[in-house]
Amino acid sequence: MSLTTVFILLALAGLFGVAFGYFLRWIISLGQRGSMELEIKQMMLDAQEKAKKIIEEAEAAAKEREGQIAGELKEKERDLKQTEERLVRKEELLDKRQTNLEEELSALDAKEAEVEKARALVDEKIREQQAKLEEIAHMKEDEARAELLSAVEKKYESDIEERMRKLEIASDERLERRANEILTTAVHRLGNAVVSDVLATTVTLPNDEIKGKIIGKEGRNIRSFERATGVDVIVDDTPGTITLSCYDPIRRQIARIALENLILDGRIQPAKIEEAVKKAEEEINNIIKKKGAEAAYEARVPSVDPKLLMILGRLYFRTSYGQNVLDHSVEMAHLAGMLAEELGADVAVARAGALFHDIGKAVDHEVPGTHVEIGRRILQKFNVDERVIKAMQAHHEEYPYETPESMIVQVADAISGGRPGARRDSVENYIKRLEELEALANQHPGVEKSFAISAGREIRVIVKPEEITDLDARKLARDIADQIEKEMQYPGEIRVSVIRETRVIEYAR
């Protein structure tokens, strides 16, 4: 057999195998298609049965829900009927009440008419009786009332006066307690270091037992101390401290030094208090002299009269709008010197004018007039250069600018006082009001000295006993109070206390 024949046979065998395989696949696919059709038919039958069951269940549920809804509707209908019946009954009841009210109003109107008639009849009777009384007494009603009041007033004048005095004292004490409560609350709510430094000084105590000595028997020592210093002594529950309150810083410093010396000495009594106050005044005078000399040296203003330096040193204890006046004056002197150098003006005159521009504030609570006018008189008294006076007198534009140095001083004042935080207007106005209060009291004859205390709520006036009697003291207190009401503006009220004290001193030798 040749190779060609073999290849032919192999090709035929391959074709036969392919045809046989295709035949077998066709037979198998026919069997599978028949089984799938059967499965599909079976699934359709199952789906129909499930759908039928679902429909039946839904119909049953719908019937059940329909029954429930019908029951609920019936129940709601019953409730609505009951509500309607209640409303009808209420409406009937309201109609009945309205009818009763109308009847009662009619009855009241009738009674009111009867009362008006009775009242008119009573008024007529009263007028007739009054006319008969006037005819019998031969005087009118107003005349009888005036005569009766006059007789009662004359008979019970002393009782009325005593009652009025008691009421006045009780009212003052109540108002003072209320004012102290308000002030204490305010201090606790608002702790301001600047106001404390300006208006109050705290004295540290070695122990709380010393407070009893300071107060003294029935307050004798503390009253003597306040009368001698013009400072309000505040003794509260704060452990180890006592507060001295006064708008005048010089008085406050005198009181602080005197109290510290008394505490060190341990013997606190009225005689020792007066002695300690005098020593403290001498010590303060030394401080004032030292501060005045230091300020003149720092401001480069030489050859100043020692008495003028004493007045200048008082500014160390004075504030203006919360700013220390002496520090403000020295600062102004440096500013004025620099401005004068730049502008070609007289540096020495500018420095001196700036240093002395507020010197009148050292005594403006003792001498009438503005601090500028007082300062001019002080400088003229000590024969200060006229150019310096012209430089200082125009810083508030009360006088015209006559020299370049006067403009320089005014500009330096504005720079020093206008910087942020330099001044506090409320403190200055407060102190000015206290100074005016004391000056007003000092104007009256027989007044030795006066002190504004308790934040300006009280002024204590010490009179000369040889010039003012007890009756005059009462009249003086009323006159001062009336003058304060007319001439001053102040919040709340001010208590005027006039103190008349007679001392008799003898020495046993």
Protein Blocks (a to p, Z undefined) as FASTA:
>chain_A
ZZklmmmmmmmmmmmmmmmmmmmmmmmmmmmmmmmmmmmmmmmmmmmmmmmmmmmmmmmm
mmmmmmmmmmmmmmmmmmmmmmmmmmmmmmmmmmmmmmmmmmmmmmmmmmmmmmmmmmmm
mmmmmmmmmmmmmmmnopafklmmmmmmmmmmmmmmmmmmmmmmmmmmmmmmmmmmmmmm
mmmmmmmmmccfklmmmmpccdddfbfklmmmmnogghlmmmmmmmmnopacdddfbehi
acdddfblklmmmmmmmmmmmmmnopacfklmmmmmmmmmmmmmmmmmmmmmmmmmmnop
ghiafklmmmmmmmmmpceehiafklmmmmmmmmmmmmmmmnopafklmmmmmmmmmmmm
mmmmmpgcdfklmmmmmmmmnopafklmmmmmmmnopaccfbfklmmmmmmmmmmmmpgh
kacfklmmmmmmmmmmmmmmmmpghiabdcdeehhpaccddddfklpcfklmmmmmmmmm
mmmmmmpccehiaddddddddddddddZZ
